[in-house]
Amino acid sequence: MFGNDADLMLSLHRSHASELQADAARDRLARSLPRRHARGWLNRRRYAGRTVNGNR
């Protein structure tokens, strides 16, 4: 498959470089998307309007 060690090293370098590029692209995409809040349908800002002692 590989004629000599130089071909093997070049193939390893290219595959590693493509993995690094894919990781960088994934990180850029993750930073560009808005962060999702860990709120379910039950606690959707329901408690934000409460007063200090809990009475409304």
mmCIF file as Biopython writes it, N, C-alpha, C and O atoms, coordinates in Angstrom:
data_model
#
loop_
_atom_site.group_PDB
_atom_site.id
_atom_site.type_symbol
_atom_site.label_atom_id
_atom_site.label_alt_id
_atom_site.label_comp_id
_atom_site.label_asym_id
_atom_site.label_entity_id
_atom_site.label_seq_id
_atom_site.pdbx_PDB_ins_code
_atom_site.Cartn_x
_atom_site.Cartn_y
_atom_site.Cartn_z
_atom_site.occupancy
_atom_site.B_iso_or_equiv
_atom_site.auth_seq_id
_atom_site.auth_asym_id
_atom_site.pdbx_PDB_model_num
ATOM 1   N N  . MET A ? 1  ? 0.825   -1.186 0.000  1.0 0.0 1  A 1 
ATOM 2   C CA . MET A ? 1  ? 0.000   0.000  0.000  1.0 0.0 1  A 1 
ATOM 3   C C  . MET A ? 1  ? 0.873   1.256  0.000  1.0 0.0 1  A 1 
ATOM 4   O O  . MET A ? 1  ? 0.671   2.159  -0.811 1.0 0.0 1  A 1 
ATOM 5   N N  . PHE A ? 2  ? 1.846   1.306  0.915  1.0 0.0 2  A 1 
ATOM 6   C CA . PHE A ? 2  ? 2.763   2.442  0.957  1.0 0.0 2  A 1 
ATOM 7   C C  . PHE A ? 2  ? 4.099   2.008  0.380  1.0 0.0 2  A 1 
ATOM 8   O O  . PHE A ? 2  ? 4.625   0.948  0.719  1.0 0.0 2  A 1 
ATOM 9   N N  . GLY A ? 3  ? 4.635   2.838  -0.490 1.0 0.0 3  A 1 
ATOM 10  C CA . GLY A ? 3  ? 5.900   2.498  -1.115 1.0 0.0 3  A 1 
ATOM 11  C C  . GLY A ? 3  ? 7.072   2.616  -0.168 1.0 0.0 3  A 1 
ATOM 12  O O  . GLY A ? 3  ? 7.990   1.798  -0.212 1.0 0.0 3  A 1 
ATOM 13  N N  . ASN A ? 4  ? 7.055   3.620  0.688  1.0 0.0 4  A 1 
ATOM 14  C CA . ASN A ? 4  ? 8.149   3.788  1.646  1.0 0.0 4  A 1 
ATOM 15  C C  . ASN A ? 4  ? 7.625   4.507  2.887  1.0 0.0 4  A 1 
ATOM 16  O O  . ASN A ? 4  ? 6.440   4.825  2.984  1.0 0.0 4  A 1 
ATOM 17  N N  . ASP A ? 5  ? 8.518   4.752  3.819  1.0 0.0 5  A 1 
ATOM 18  C CA . ASP A ? 5  ? 8.120   5.390  5.072  1.0 0.0 5  A 1 
ATOM 19  C C  . ASP A ? 5  ? 7.641   6.820  4.867  1.0 0.0 5  A 1 
ATOM 20  O O  . ASP A ? 5  ? 6.796   7.301  5.622  1.0 0.0 5  A 1 
ATOM 21  N N  . ALA A ? 6  ? 8.162   7.498  3.865  1.0 0.0 6  A 1 
ATOM 22  C CA . ALA A ? 6  ? 7.747   8.884  3.622  1.0 0.0 6  A 1 
ATOM 23  C C  . ALA A ? 6  ? 6.272   8.934  3.238  1.0 0.0 6  A 1 
ATOM 24  O O  . ALA A ? 6  ? 5.552   9.832  3.674  1.0 0.0 6  A 1 
ATOM 25  N N  . ASP A ? 7  ? 5.819   7.989  2.433  1.0 0.0 7  A 1 
ATOM 26  C CA . ASP A ? 7  ? 4.405   7.942  2.058  1.0 0.0 7  A 1 
ATOM 27  C C  . ASP A ? 7  ? 3.527   7.660  3.269  1.0 0.0 7  A 1 
ATOM 28  O O  . ASP A ? 7  ? 2.452   8.243  3.411  1.0 0.0 7  A 1 
ATOM 29  N N  . LEU A ? 8  ? 3.981   6.773  4.137  1.0 0.0 8  A 1 
ATOM 30  C CA . LEU A ? 8  ? 3.235   6.461  5.347  1.0 0.0 8  A 1 
ATOM 31  C C  . LEU A ? 8  ? 3.137   7.688  6.253  1.0 0.0 8  A 1 
ATOM 32  O O  . LEU A ? 8  ? 2.061   8.005  6.759  1.0 0.0 8  A 1 
ATOM 33  N N  . MET A ? 9  ? 4.265   8.377  6.455  1.0 0.0 9  A 1 
ATOM 34  C CA . MET A ? 9  ? 4.262   9.566  7.306  1.0 0.0 9  A 1 
ATOM 35  C C  . MET A ? 9  ? 3.391   10.670 6.714  1.0 0.0 9  A 1 
ATOM 36  O O  . MET A ? 9  ? 2.691   11.365 7.452  1.0 0.0 9  A 1 
ATOM 37  N N  . LEU A ? 10 ? 3.424   10.837 5.422  1.0 0.0 10 A 1 
ATOM 38  C CA . LEU A ? 10 ? 2.593   11.848 4.781  1.0 0.0 10 A 1 
ATOM 39  C C  . LEU A ? 10 ? 1.115   11.510 4.931  1.0 0.0 10 A 1 
ATOM 40  O O  . LEU A ? 10 ? 0.295   12.398 5.164  1.0 0.0 10 A 1 
ATOM 41  N N  . SER A ? 11 ? 0.777   10.247 4.801  1.0 0.0 11 A 1 
ATOM 42  C CA . SER A ? 11 ? -0.611  9.825  4.971  1.0 0.0 11 A 1 
ATOM 43  C C  . SER A ? 11 ? -1.078  10.048 6.406  1.0 0.0 11 A 1 
ATOM 44  O O  . SER A ? 11 ? -2.194  10.517 6.632  1.0 0.0 11 A 1 
ATOM 45  N N  . LEU A ? 12 ? -0.222  9.710  7.381  1.0 0.0 12 A 1 
ATOM 46  C CA . LEU A ? 12 ? -0.572  9.955  8.780  1.0 0.0 12 A 1 
ATOM 47  C C  . LEU A ? 12 ? -0.732  11.442 9.062  1.0 0.0 12 A 1 
ATOM 48  O O  . LEU A ? 12 ? -1.647  11.847 9.779  1.0 0.0 12 A 1 
ATOM 49  N N  . HIS A ? 13 ? 0.150   12.249 8.504  1.0 0.0 13 A 1 
ATOM 50  C CA . HIS A ? 13 ? 0.078   13.690 8.704  1.0 0.0 13 A 1 
ATOM 51  C C  . HIS A ? 13 ? -1.218  14.252 8.134  1.0 0.0 13 A 1 
ATOM 52  O O  . HIS A ? 13 ? -1.872  15.080 8.768  1.0 0.0 13 A 1 
ATOM 53  N N  . ARG A ? 14 ? -1.585  13.808 6.950  1.0 0.0 14 A 1 
ATOM 54  C CA . ARG A ? 14 ? -2.813  14.321 6.324  1.0 0.0 14 A 1 
ATOM 55  C C  . ARG A ? 14 ? -4.060  13.906 7.091  1.0 0.0 14 A 1 
ATOM 56  O O  . ARG A ? 14 ? -4.985  14.702 7.248  1.0 0.0 14 A 1 
ATOM 57  N N  . SER A ? 15 ? -4.091  12.674 7.566  1.0 0.0 15 A 1 
ATOM 58  C CA . SER A ? 15 ? -5.273  12.231 8.309  1.0 0.0 15 A 1 
ATOM 59  C C  . SER A ? 15 ? -5.367  12.955 9.647  1.0 0.0 15 A 1 
ATOM 60  O O  . SER A ? 15 ? -6.461  13.308 10.086 1.0 0.0 15 A 1 
ATOM 61  N N  . HIS A ? 16 ? -4.228  13.179 10.296 1.0 0.0 16 A 1 
ATOM 62  C CA . HIS A ? 16 ? -4.233  13.908 11.562 1.0 0.0 16 A 1 
ATOM 63  C C  . HIS A ? 16 ? -4.635  15.368 11.339 1.0 0.0 16 A 1 
ATOM 64  O O  . HIS A ? 16 ? -5.379  15.938 12.138 1.0 0.0 16 A 1 
ATOM 65  N N  . ALA A ? 17 ? -4.148  15.966 10.263 1.0 0.0 17 A 1 
ATOM 66  C CA . ALA A ? 17 ? -4.500  17.353 9.958  1.0 0.0 17 A 1 
ATOM 67  C C  . ALA A ? 17 ? -5.992  17.481 9.673  1.0 0.0 17 A 1 
ATOM 68  O O  . ALA A ? 17 ? -6.618  18.460 10.079 1.0 0.0 17 A 1 
ATOM 69  N N  . SER A ? 18 ? -6.563  16.507 8.981  1.0 0.0 18 A 1 
ATOM 70  C CA . SER A ? 18 ? -7.997  16.581 8.701  1.0 0.0 18 A 1 
ATOM 71  C C  . SER A ? 18 ? -8.815  16.393 9.977  1.0 0.0 18 A 1 
ATOM 72  O O  . SER A ? 18 ? -9.883  16.990 10.113 1.0 0.0 18 A 1 
ATOM 73  N N  . GLU A ? 19 ? -8.337  15.581 10.906 1.0 0.0 19 A 1 
ATOM 74  C CA . GLU A ? 19 ? -9.028  15.445 12.194 1.0 0.0 19 A 1 
ATOM 75  C C  . GLU A ? 19 ? -8.984  16.745 12.978 1.0 0.0 19 A 1 
ATOM 76  O O  . GLU A ? 19 ? -9.976  17.134 13.594 1.0 0.0 19 A 1 
ATOM 77  N N  . LEU A ? 20 ? -7.837  17.422 12.961 1.0 0.0 20 A 1 
ATOM 78  C CA . LEU A ? 20 ? -7.720  18.703 13.655 1.0 0.0 20 A 1 
ATOM 79  C C  . LEU A ? 20 ? -8.626  19.755 13.029 1.0 0.0 20 A 1 
ATOM 80  O O  . LEU A ? 20 ? -9.227  20.558 13.743 1.0 0.0 20 A 1 
ATOM 81  N N  . GLN A ? 21 ? -8.727  19.760 11.720 1.0 0.0 21 A 1 
ATOM 82  C CA . GLN A ? 21 ? -9.608  20.714 11.051 1.0 0.0 21 A 1 
ATOM 83  C C  . GLN A ? 21 ? -11.065 20.439 11.386 1.0 0.0 21 A 1 
ATOM 84  O O  . GLN A ? 21 ? -11.844 21.373 11.573 1.0 0.0 21 A 1 
ATOM 85  N N  . ALA A ? 22 ? -11.441 19.175 11.464 1.0 0.0 22 A 1 
ATOM 86  C CA . ALA A ? 22 ? -12.816 18.828 11.820 1.0 0.0 22 A 1 
ATOM 87  C C  . ALA A ? 22 ? -13.121 19.243 13.256 1.0 0.0 22 A 1 
ATOM 88  O O  . ALA A ? 22 ? -14.215 19.731 13.539 1.0 0.0 22 A 1 
ATOM 89  N N  . ASP A ? 23 ? -12.163 19.053 14.167 1.0 0.0 23 A 1 
ATOM 90  C CA . ASP A ? 23 ? -12.353 19.482 15.552 1.0 0.0 23 A 1 
ATOM 91  C C  . ASP A ? 23 ? -12.514 21.000 15.640 1.0 0.0 23 A 1 
ATOM 92  O O  . ASP A ? 23 ? -13.365 21.499 16.375 1.0 0.0 23 A 1 
ATOM 93  N N  . ALA A ? 24 ? -11.693 21.723 14.889 1.0 0.0 24 A 1 
ATOM 94  C CA . ALA A ? 24 ? -11.779 23.184 14.907 1.0 0.0 24 A 1 
ATOM 95  C C  . ALA A ? 24 ? -13.115 23.650 14.335 1.0 0.0 24 A 1 
ATOM 96  O O  . ALA A ? 24 ? -13.712 24.596 14.850 1.0 0.0 24 A 1 
ATOM 97  N N  . ALA A ? 25 ? -13.583 23.006 13.292 1.0 0.0 25 A 1 
ATOM 98  C CA . ALA A ? 25 ? -14.879 23.377 12.709 1.0 0.0 25 A 1 
ATOM 99  C C  . ALA A ? 25 ? -16.016 23.092 13.678 1.0 0.0 25 A 1 
ATOM 100 O O  . ALA A ? 25 ? -16.962 23.873 13.779 1.0 0.0 25 A 1 
ATOM 101 N N  . ARG A ? 26 ? -15.924 21.969 14.393 1.0 0.0 26 A 1 
ATOM 102 C CA . ARG A ? 26 ? -16.960 21.642 15.377 1.0 0.0 26 A 1 
ATOM 103 C C  . ARG A ? 26 ? -16.966 22.661 16.514 1.0 0.0 26 A 1 
ATOM 104 O O  . ARG A ? 26 ? -18.031 23.063 16.983 1.0 0.0 26 A 1 
ATOM 105 N N  . ASP A ? 27 ? -15.782 23.078 16.958 1.0 0.0 27 A 1 
ATOM 106 C CA . ASP A ? 27 ? -15.697 24.074 18.024 1.0 0.0 27 A 1 
ATOM 107 C C  . ASP A ? 27 ? -16.246 25.424 17.567 1.0 0.0 27 A 1 
ATOM 108 O O  . ASP A ? 27 ? -16.936 26.103 18.327 1.0 0.0 27 A 1 
ATOM 109 N N  . ARG A ? 28 ? -15.941 25.817 16.325 1.0 0.0 28 A 1 
ATOM 110 C CA . ARG A ? 28 ? -16.477 27.082 15.806 1.0 0.0 28 A 1 
ATOM 111 C C  . ARG A ? 28 ? -17.991 27.035 15.733 1.0 0.0 28 A 1 
ATOM 112 O O  . ARG A ? 28 ? -18.658 28.014 16.067 1.0 0.0 28 A 1 
ATOM 113 N N  . LEU A ? 29 ? -18.540 25.911 15.300 1.0 0.0 29 A 1 
ATOM 114 C CA . LEU A ? 29 ? -19.987 25.772 15.214 1.0 0.0 29 A 1 
ATOM 115 C C  . LEU A ? 29 ? -20.618 25.824 16.593 1.0 0.0 29 A 1 
ATOM 116 O O  . LEU A ? 29 ? -21.660 26.455 16.775 1.0 0.0 29 A 1 
ATOM 117 N N  . ALA A ? 30 ? -19.999 25.169 17.566 1.0 0.0 30 A 1 
ATOM 118 C CA . ALA A ? 30 ? -20.548 25.170 18.922 1.0 0.0 30 A 1 
ATOM 119 C C  . ALA A ? 30 ? -20.525 26.579 19.513 1.0 0.0 30 A 1 
ATOM 120 O O  . ALA A ? 30 ? -21.442 26.955 20.244 1.0 0.0 30 A 1 
ATOM 121 N N  . ARG A ? 31 ? -19.497 27.356 19.208 1.0 0.0 31 A 1 
ATOM 122 C CA . ARG A ? 31 ? -19.441 28.724 19.729 1.0 0.0 31 A 1 
ATOM 123 C C  . ARG A ? 31 ? -20.435 29.636 19.022 1.0 0.0 31 A 1 
ATOM 124 O O  . ARG A ? 31 ? -20.890 30.614 19.615 1.0 0.0 31 A 1 
ATOM 125 N N  . SER A ? 32 ? -20.781 29.345 17.784 1.0 0.0 32 A 1 
ATOM 126 C CA . SER A ? 32 ? -21.674 30.229 17.038 1.0 0.0 32 A 1 
ATOM 127 C C  . SER A ? 32 ? -23.139 29.996 17.379 1.0 0.0 32 A 1 
ATOM 128 O O  . SER A ? 32 ? -23.965 30.886 17.174 1.0 0.0 32 A 1 
ATOM 129 N N  . LEU A ? 33 ? -23.476 28.824 17.891 1.0 0.0 33 A 1 
ATOM 130 C CA . LEU A ? 33 ? -24.864 28.541 18.239 1.0 0.0 33 A 1 
ATOM 131 C C  . LEU A ? 33 ? -25.194 29.129 19.599 1.0 0.0 33 A 1 
ATOM 132 O O  . LEU A ? 33 ? -24.331 29.175 20.476 1.0 0.0 33 A 1 
ATOM 133 N N  . PRO A ? 34 ? -26.440 29.585 19.791 1.0 0.0 34 A 1 
ATOM 134 C CA . PRO A ? 34 ? -26.807 30.105 21.110 1.0 0.0 34 A 1 
ATOM 135 C C  . PRO A ? 34 ? -26.825 28.983 22.132 1.0 0.0 34 A 1 
ATOM 136 O O  . PRO A ? 34 ? -27.132 27.837 21.805 1.0 0.0 34 A 1 
ATOM 137 N N  . ARG A ? 35 ? -26.495 29.320 23.371 1.0 0.0 35 A 1 
ATOM 138 C CA . ARG A ? 35 ? -26.472 28.307 24.426 1.0 0.0 35 A 1 
ATOM 139 C C  . ARG A ? 35 ? -27.892 27.966 24.831 1.0 0.0 35 A 1 
ATOM 140 O O  . ARG A ? 35 ? -28.744 28.846 24.959 1.0 0.0 35 A 1 
ATOM 141 N N  . ARG A ? 36 ? -28.134 26.699 25.029 1.0 0.0 36 A 1 
ATOM 142 C CA . ARG A ? 36 ? -29.449 26.248 25.477 1.0 0.0 36 A 1 
ATOM 143 C C  . ARG A ? 36 ? -29.478 26.231 26.987 1.0 0.0 36 A 1 
ATOM 144 O O  . ARG A ? 36 ? -28.529 25.780 27.629 1.0 0.0 36 A 1 
ATOM 145 N N  . HIS A ? 37 ? -30.558 26.718 27.552 1.0 0.0 37 A 1 
ATOM 146 C CA . HIS A ? 37 ? -30.695 26.734 28.997 1.0 0.0 37 A 1 
ATOM 147 C C  . HIS A ? 37 ? -31.300 25.418 29.452 1.0 0.0 37 A 1 
ATOM 148 O O  . HIS A ? 37 ? -32.105 24.808 28.749 1.0 0.0 37 A 1 
ATOM 149 N N  . ALA A ? 38 ? -30.906 25.003 30.617 1.0 0.0 38 A 1 
ATOM 150 C CA . ALA A ? 38 ? -31.380 23.726 31.156 1.0 0.0 38 A 1 
ATOM 151 C C  . ALA A ? 38 ? -32.718 23.949 31.860 1.0 0.0 38 A 1 
ATOM 152 O O  . ALA A ? 38 ? -32.848 23.713 33.061 1.0 0.0 38 A 1 
ATOM 153 N N  . ARG A ? 39 ? -33.701 24.402 31.101 1.0 0.0 39 A 1 
ATOM 154 C CA . ARG A ? 39 ? -35.028 24.616 31.663 1.0 0.0 39 A 1 
ATOM 155 C C  . ARG A ? 39 ? -35.990 23.672 30.972 1.0 0.0 39 A 1 
ATOM 156 O O  . ARG A ? 39 ? -35.992 23.553 29.747 1.0 0.0 39 A 1 
ATOM 157 N N  . GLY A ? 40 ? -36.783 23.022 31.744 1.0 0.0 40 A 1 
ATOM 158 C CA . GLY A ? 40 ? -37.805 22.163 31.183 1.0 0.0 40 A 1 
ATOM 159 C C  . GLY A ? 40 ? -39.107 22.933 31.036 1.0 0.0 40 A 1 
ATOM 160 O O  . GLY A ? 40 ? -39.135 24.148 31.231 1.0 0.0 40 A 1 
ATOM 161 N N  . TRP A ? 41 ? -40.167 22.250 30.701 1.0 0.0 41 A 1 
ATOM 162 C CA . TRP A ? 41 ? -41.444 22.935 30.521 1.0 0.0 41 A 1 
ATOM 163 C C  . TRP A ? 41 ? -42.079 23.264 31.869 1.0 0.0 41 A 1 
ATOM 164 O O  . TRP A ? 41 ? -42.974 24.106 31.936 1.0 0.0 41 A 1 
ATOM 165 N N  . LEU A ? 42 ? -41.632 22.614 32.940 1.0 0.0 42 A 1 
ATOM 166 C CA . LEU A ? 42 ? -42.193 22.916 34.254 1.0 0.0 42 A 1 
ATOM 167 C C  . LEU A ? 42 ? -41.601 24.169 34.883 1.0 0.0 42 A 1 
ATOM 168 O O  . LEU A ? 42 ? -42.327 24.959 35.487 1.0 0.0 42 A 1 
ATOM 169 N N  . ASN A ? 43 ? -40.305 24.359 34.750 1.0 0.0 43 A 1 
ATOM 170 C CA . ASN A ? 43 ? -39.657 25.477 35.427 1.0 0.0 43 A 1 
ATOM 171 C C  . ASN A ? 43 ? -39.286 26.591 34.454 1.0 0.0 43 A 1 
ATOM 172 O O  . ASN A ? 43 ? -38.215 27.185 34.578 1.0 0.0 43 A 1 
ATOM 173 N N  . ARG A ? 44 ? -40.141 26.875 33.506 1.0 0.0 44 A 1 
ATOM 174 C CA . ARG A ? 44 ? -39.864 27.872 32.492 1.0 0.0 44 A 1 
ATOM 175 C C  . ARG A ? 44 ? -40.124 29.278 33.037 1.0 0.0 44 A 1 
ATOM 176 O O  . ARG A ? 44 ? -41.194 29.841 32.804 1.0 0.0 44 A 1 
ATOM 177 N N  . ARG A ? 45 ? -39.172 29.840 33.750 1.0 0.0 45 A 1 
ATOM 178 C CA . ARG A ? 45 ? -39.230 31.174 34.343 1.0 0.0 45 A 1 
ATOM 179 C C  . ARG A ? 45 ? -40.439 31.344 35.252 1.0 0.0 45 A 1 
ATOM 180 O O  . ARG A ? 45 ? -40.914 32.462 35.453 1.0 0.0 45 A 1 
ATOM 181 N N  . ARG A ? 46 ? -40.926 30.270 35.787 1.0 0.0 46 A 1 
ATOM 182 C CA . ARG A ? 46 ? -42.088 30.339 36.654 1.0 0.0 46 A 1 
ATOM 183 C C  . ARG A ? 46 ? -41.747 30.967 37.986 1.0 0.0 46 A 1 
ATOM 184 O O  . ARG A ? 46 ? -42.582 31.625 38.606 1.0 0.0 46 A 1 
ATOM 185 N N  . TYR A ? 47 ? -40.504 30.761 38.430 1.0 0.0 47 A 1 
ATOM 186 C CA . TYR A ? 47 ? -40.108 31.222 39.747 1.0 0.0 47 A 1 
ATOM 187 C C  . TYR A ? 47 ? -39.479 32.612 39.713 1.0 0.0 47 A 1 
ATOM 188 O O  . TYR A ? 47 ? -39.117 33.140 40.765 1.0 0.0 47 A 1 
ATOM 189 N N  . ALA A ? 48 ? -39.340 33.207 38.556 1.0 0.0 48 A 1 
ATOM 190 C CA . ALA A ? 48 ? -38.668 34.492 38.454 1.0 0.0 48 A 1 
ATOM 191 C C  . ALA A ? 48 ? -39.520 35.619 39.040 1.0 0.0 48 A 1 
ATOM 192 O O  . ALA A ? 48 ? -38.962 36.610 39.510 1.0 0.0 48 A 1 
ATOM 193 N N  . GLY A ? 49 ? -40.846 35.503 39.030 1.0 0.0 49 A 1 
ATOM 194 C CA . GLY A ? 49 ? -41.708 36.578 39.493 1.0 0.0 49 A 1 
ATOM 195 C C  . GLY A ? 49 ? -42.061 36.517 40.957 1.0 0.0 49 A 1 
ATOM 196 O O  . GLY A ? 49 ? -42.837 37.350 41.425 1.0 0.0 49 A 1 
ATOM 197 N N  . ARG A ? 50 ? -41.534 35.580 41.693 1.0 0.0 50 A 1 
ATOM 198 C CA . ARG A ? 50 ? -41.880 35.450 43.110 1.0 0.0 50 A 1 
ATOM 199 C C  . ARG A ? 50 ? -41.227 36.549 43.939 1.0 0.0 50 A 1 
ATOM 200 O O  . ARG A ? 50 ? -40.138 37.030 43.625 1.0 0.0 50 A 1 
ATOM 201 N N  . THR A ? 51 ? -41.921 36.930 45.002 1.0 0.0 51 A 1 
ATOM 202 C CA . THR A ? 51 ? -41.363 37.921 45.915 1.0 0.0 51 A 1 
ATOM 203 C C  . THR A ? 51 ? -40.448 37.215 46.907 1.0 0.0 51 A 1 
ATOM 204 O O  . THR A ? 51 ? -40.277 35.997 46.839 1.0 0.0 51 A 1 
ATOM 205 N N  . VAL A ? 52 ? -39.870 37.960 47.811 1.0 0.0 52 A 1 
ATOM 206 C CA . VAL A ? 52 ? -38.886 37.403 48.730 1.0 0.0 52 A 1 
ATOM 207 C C  . VAL A ? 52 ? -39.526 36.380 49.669 1.0 0.0 52 A 1 
ATOM 208 O O  . VAL A ? 52 ? -38.936 35.327 49.908 1.0 0.0 52 A 1 
ATOM 209 N N  . ASN A ? 53 ? -40.721 36.659 50.209 1.0 0.0 53 A 1 
ATOM 210 C CA . ASN A ? 53 ? -41.313 35.739 51.158 1.0 0.0 53 A 1 
ATOM 211 C C  . ASN A ? 53 ? -42.231 34.694 50.498 1.0 0.0 53 A 1 
ATOM 212 O O  . ASN A ? 53 ? -42.819 33.867 51.196 1.0 0.0 53 A 1 
ATOM 213 N N  . GLY A ? 54 ? -42.354 34.723 49.196 1.0 0.0 54 A 1 
ATOM 214 C CA . GLY A ? 54 ? -43.134 33.705 48.498 1.0 0.0 54 A 1 
ATOM 215 C C  . GLY A ? 54 ? -44.581 34.073 48.258 1.0 0.0 54 A 1 
ATOM 216 O O  . GLY A ? 54 ? -45.289 33.326 47.582 1.0 0.0 54 A 1 
ATOM 217 N N  . ASN A ? 55 ? -45.061 35.211 48.789 1.0 0.0 55 A 1 
ATOM 218 C CA . ASN A ? 55 ? -46.448 35.636 48.560 1.0 0.0 55 A 1 
ATOM 219 C C  . ASN A ? 55 ? -46.539 36.474 47.299 1.0 0.0 55 A 1 
ATOM 220 O O  . ASN A ? 55 ? -45.594 37.167 46.925 1.0 0.0 55 A 1 
ATOM 221 N N  . ARG A ? 56 ? -47.688 36.400 46.652 1.0 0.0 56 A 1 
ATOM 222 C CA . ARG A ? 56 ? -47.888 37.212 45.458 1.0 0.0 56 A 1 
ATOM 223 C C  . ARG A ? 56 ? -48.835 38.335 45.725 1.0 0.0 56 A 1 
ATOM 224 O O  . ARG A ? 56 ? -49.123 39.127 44.827 1.0 0.0 56 A 1 
#
